[in-house]
Amino acid sequence: MKSLTLHAMDNQLADQIKRRANEMHISMNELAKRLLAEALGIKVPAKPPHRDDFACFCGTWSESDAGEFEERVADMQSVNAEEWQ
């Protein structure tokens, strides 16, 4: 992979890149790469979110599983004041 450093970027451009990156919840670096690719007519395949990287190891819960879990731990959400005196 190659790196590119931009020198003497004016504040207005830097602020706009930062604002848009924040709105899109991506880094300024990622936004810059997307904007350059778009300007050059290069279609870059979308990367899956990082949270999917380990899904095959972690598994997922169905709505039913999640509901059952919440029911079973519901009593852990309250504090018995007598036990803390």
C-alpha positions in Angstrom: 0.0 0.0 0.0 1.2 3.5 -0.8 0.8 6.5 1.4 0.1 10.1 0.5 0.7 13.2 2.6 -1.1 16.5 1.7 0.8 19.6 2.6 -0.5 23.2 3.1 -4.2 22.2 3.2 -6.3 25.3 3.9 -8.5 25.3 7.0 -11.8 25.4 5.1 -11.0 22.2 3.2 -9.7 20.4 6.3 -12.8 21.4 8.3 -15.1 20.2 5.5 -13.3 16.8 5.3 -13.4 16.5 9.1 -17.1 17.4 9.2 -18.2 15.0 6.5 -16.1 12.2 7.9 -17.7 12.7 11.3 -21.2 12.7 9.7 -20.4 9.4 7.9 -18.7 7.9 11.0 -15.5 7.2 9.1 -12.0 8.5 9.4 -10.7 11.5 7.5 -8.3 9.1 5.7 -11.1 6.8 4.6 -13.1 9.8 3.3 -10.1 11.2 1.4 -9.6 7.8 -0.3 -13.3 7.6 -1.2 -13.3 11.1 -2.6 -10.2 10.5 -4.7 -11.5 7.2 -6.0 -14.8 8.9 -6.9 -13.1 11.8 -8.6 -10.9 9.4 -10.7 -13.9 7.2 -11.6 -12.6 4.2 -9.7 -15.1 1.9 -8.1 -13.8 0.7 -4.7 -15.6 -2.3 -3.2 -17.2 -1.5 0.1 -15.5 -3.1 3.1 -17.7 -4.9 5.6 -17.9 -3.3 9.1 -15.2 -4.6 11.5 -17.8 -6.0 13.8 -18.4 -8.7 11.1 -14.7 -9.8 11.2 -15.3 -12.3 14.1 -18.9 -13.2 13.6 -18.1 -16.8 12.6 -16.3 -17.2 16.0 -18.9 -15.4 18.1 -22.2 -16.4 16.7 -25.4 -14.4 16.9 -28.6 -14.4 18.9 -32.0 -14.6 17.5 -34.7 -12.2 18.8 -36.0 -15.1 20.9 -32.6 -15.9 22.4 -32.0 -12.2 23.3 -35.4 -11.9 24.9 -34.9 -15.1 26.9 -31.5 -13.8 28.1 -33.0 -10.4 29.1 -35.8 -12.2 31.1 -33.3 -14.3 32.9 -31.0 -11.4 34.0 -33.8 -8.9 34.7 -33.5 -9.4 38.5 -29.8 -8.3 38.2 -30.9 -4.9 37.1 -32.2 -3.9 40.5 -30.3 -3.4 43.8 -31.6 -4.7 47.1 -30.8 -1.9 49.5 -30.8 -4.2 52.5 -27.9 -6.1 51.1 -25.8 -3.0 50.8 -26.2 -1.7 54.4 
